Amino acid sequence: MRFEHRPVYLRRGKAALDAHYAKHFLYPHFDAVGEGCTFTNPYFVQVVGAGVELGRYVQISALRENQVRFAVWGVEPTLGRVRVGDYTVINPGARISSGCSIDIGKNAIFASNVYLTDTDWHGRYDRVFSQGGHAPIVIKDNVWLSEGVVVCKGVTIGENSIVGAGSIVVSDVPDHSIAAGNPARVIGQLDPKETYVSRSAVFADPHAYFREMRKVEDQLLGKNTLRGFLRHVFFPRRTD
C-alpha cells in the first residue's frame, strides 16, 4: 500500500475505538496512567503484574505480530516495578521485564523490539528455584534506543544518549554518548551545548497539537471515499 485509502471518519473511528478499549480494558492493569496517553492497537499490549506506571502523553504502539509487554515479577516482596516517564514513545515489540526496578525518564524513544530486563531470571547453577542476579535499570531523559537494543540489569543510560541497533548494553552509558555493539561501547559523543528538540516540545500546547493533527488528517484523507477504500481492499492496484 502506497497511500492511506481510509476515509478520515474511519481513521478517527478506529482511534476512538482504540482509546475506548484502552481505558476500559487496559488502564486497570497499570498502577497509574497519566493524561494524554495514547495506544495504537491496545489489544496487543500486555501488562503482567503490579507496579507499572505511565507518565503523561506516553505513546505506545503495538501490532498483532509484534506485541508490547510489560511484566513485573518481584524477586523480593518490595521489589519489581516499571516507571515510564512523560512523553516517552514505545514502539511495537518492546518488552520490559522487571524483578527489581526499571525507571525510564522523560522523552525516551524505544524503537521496535527493544528489550529491558533488570533480572537474570535463572541462577547460574540453580536454574529452577533461583531468579539469579538483579539490579536496577535507569534510562535517563531523552534517550533513544534503536531497533533491537537489549538493556541488561544494573545499567544506567545517560541523558540524551543514543544506543545503536542490535546493541547489547551490559554497562553504563554516559550522558551525551553514542554507544553500539555487543557488548555496547561508546563510539561517539553528542555536543551537550546543542539544543535538543524532544517530544515534550510538541505538547507545550496539547490542544493546539491535536487540532493541527486533525487538519493534517483532513488534508491527507479528506478526499477518500468509502467506495474507494473498499475497491482498494478487494481489488488492489499497483498504484494503491
C-alpha positions in Angstrom: 0.0 0.0 0.0 1.5 3.3 -1.1 -1.3 5.5 0.2 -3.8 5.7 3.0 -7.2 5.0 1.5 -9.5 5.1 4.5 -11.9 8.0 4.7 -11.0 10.3 7.6 -14.0 9.2 9.6 -12.9 5.6 9.5 -9.4 6.5 10.7 -10.8 8.6 13.6 -13.3 5.9 14.4 -10.5 3.4 14.7 -8.6 5.8 17.0 -11.7 6.3 19.2 -12.2 2.6 19.4 -8.6 2.1 20.5 -9.0 4.8 23.1 -12.2 3.3 24.5 -10.7 -0.2 24.6 -7.5 1.1 26.3 -9.4 3.0 29.0 -11.9 0.1 29.7 -9.7 -2.9 29.4 -6.0 -1.8 29.6 -5.8 1.1 32.1 -6.9 -1.0 35.1 -3.8 -3.2 34.7 -1.5 -0.2 35.2 -0.9 1.3 38.7 -1.1 4.8 37.1 -1.7 6.3 33.6 -1.0 10.0 33.1 -3.2 12.3 31.0 -2.9 12.3 27.2 -1.5 8.7 26.9 -2.3 7.1 23.5 -2.3 3.5 22.4 -2.3 2.3 18.8 -3.7 -1.3 18.8 -4.0 -1.6 22.5 -5.4 -5.1 22.0 -1.8 -6.2 21.6 -0.4 -4.6 24.8 0.1 -6.9 27.8 0.6 -5.9 31.4 1.5 -8.7 33.8 1.9 -8.0 37.5 1.6 -4.9 39.6 3.8 -1.8 39.7 3.7 -0.5 36.1 3.2 3.3 35.9 2.9 5.5 32.8 3.6 9.3 32.8 1.8 11.9 30.8 1.5 11.8 27.0 3.2 8.4 26.7 2.6 6.9 23.2 2.6 3.1 22.9 2.1 1.3 19.5 1.7 -2.4 19.1 1.0 -4.9 16.3 -0.6 -8.3 16.3 2.7 -9.9 15.3 4.8 -7.5 17.4 3.1 -7.1 20.8 4.3 -4.8 23.6 4.7 -6.5 27.0 5.3 -5.1 30.5 6.0 -7.8 33.0 6.7 -7.5 36.8 7.7 -10.4 39.0 9.4 -9.1 42.1 12.4 -11.1 43.2 11.6 -9.9 46.7 8.2 -8.6 48.2 9.3 -5.0 48.0 10.9 -5.2 44.5 9.6 -5.2 40.9 8.3 -2.0 39.2 8.4 -0.2 35.9 8.0 3.6 35.7 7.7 5.2 32.3 8.4 9.0 32.1 6.3 11.7 30.4 6.3 11.9 26.6 8.0 8.6 26.1 7.4 6.6 22.8 7.3 2.8 22.9 7.1 1.0 19.5 5.9 -2.5 18.5 7.7 -5.5 20.0 9.1 -3.7 23.1 9.4 -6.0 26.2 10.1 -4.5 29.6 10.6 -7.1 32.4 11.3 -6.2 36.0 12.1 -8.2 39.1 13.9 -5.2 40.7 13.2 -1.7 39.2 13.2 0.0 35.9 13.0 3.7 35.7 12.6 5.4 32.3 12.9 9.1 32.1 11.1 11.7 30.0 11.1 11.9 26.2 12.6 8.4 25.7 12.3 6.8 22.3 12.1 3.0 22.2 12.3 1.6 18.6 10.8 -1.7 17.7 11.9 -4.9 19.6 13.7 -3.2 22.4 14.1 -5.4 25.5 14.8 -4.3 29.1 15.4 -6.8 31.9 16.7 -6.0 35.3 16.9 -9.6 36.4 18.6 -12.8 35.2 15.5 -14.9 35.9 17.6 -18.0 36.5 20.7 -18.7 38.7 23.9 -19.8 37.1 23.7 -23.1 38.9 20.2 -23.3 40.3 18.0 -22.8 37.2 14.8 -24.0 38.8 14.3 -22.1 42.1 16.6 -19.1 41.8 15.9 -15.9 39.9 19.6 -15.1 39.7 21.1 -11.7 40.0 19.2 -8.4 39.8 20.0 -4.7 39.8 18.0 -1.6 38.8 17.9 -0.2 35.3 17.8 3.6 34.8 17.1 5.2 31.4 17.6 8.9 31.8 15.8 11.7 29.9 15.7 11.9 26.1 17.4 8.5 25.5 17.0 6.9 22.1 17.2 3.1 22.0 17.3 1.9 18.4 15.9 -1.3 16.8 16.5 -4.5 18.8 18.5 -3.0 21.7 18.8 -5.2 24.8 19.5 -3.4 28.1 20.6 -5.7 30.9 20.5 -5.5 34.7 22.3 -2.7 36.6 22.7 -0.4 33.6 22.2 3.3 33.6 22.0 5.1 30.2 22.8 8.8 30.4 20.8 11.7 29.4 20.4 12.4 25.6 22.3 9.3 24.7 21.7 7.0 21.7 22.2 3.3 21.5 22.7 1.7 18.1 20.5 -1.0 16.6 21.1 -4.5 17.9 23.3 -3.5 20.7 23.6 -5.4 24.0 24.1 -3.0 26.8 25.7 -4.5 29.9 27.5 -1.5 31.4 26.7 2.2 31.9 26.5 4.7 29.0 27.5 8.3 29.9 25.4 11.3 29.2 25.5 12.7 25.6 27.0 9.5 24.2 26.5 7.2 21.2 27.0 3.6 22.0 26.8 0.4 19.9 28.0 -3.2 19.7 27.9 -6.4 21.6 28.7 -5.6 24.3 27.9 -1.9 23.7 30.7 0.6 23.8 30.8 4.3 23.4 31.7 5.1 19.8 30.9 8.8 19.7 29.8 11.9 21.6 27.0 14.4 21.2 27.5 18.1 21.8 25.9 18.9 25.2 25.7 22.6 24.1 23.4 21.8 21.2 19.7 22.3 21.7 17.8 19.1 21.8 14.2 19.1 20.4 12.3 16.4 22.2 8.7 15.2 22.2 7.7 17.4 25.1 8.0 20.4 22.7 5.1 19.0 20.7 2.9 19.0 23.8 3.7 22.5 25.0 0.2 23.2 23.9 -1.6 19.8 23.6 -4.9 21.2 22.3 -3.1 23.1 19.5 -1.2 20.0 18.6 -4.3 17.8 18.3 -6.1 20.5 16.3 -3.2 20.6 13.9 -3.1 16.8 13.6 -6.8 16.8 12.7 -6.1 19.4 10.0 -3.4 17.2 8.6 -5.7 14.3 8.5 -8.3 16.3 6.7 -5.8 17.4 4.1 -4.5 13.9 3.5 -7.7 11.9 3.7 -10.4 14.4 3.1 -11.0 13.2 -0.5 -11.0 9.5 0.3 -14.4 7.7 0.0 -15.8 4.5 1.4 -16.3 3.2 -2.2 -12.6 3.9 -3.0 -11.5 2.3 0.2 -13.5 -0.9 -0.4 -12.2 -1.0 -4.0 -8.6 -0.8 -2.7 -9.3 -3.7 -0.2 -10.9 -6.1 -2.6 -9.4 -5.0 -6.0 -5.9 -3.5 -5.2 -3.9 -1.9 -7.9 -0.1 -1.3 -8.2 -0.8 2.4 -7.9 -2.5 2.0 -4.5 
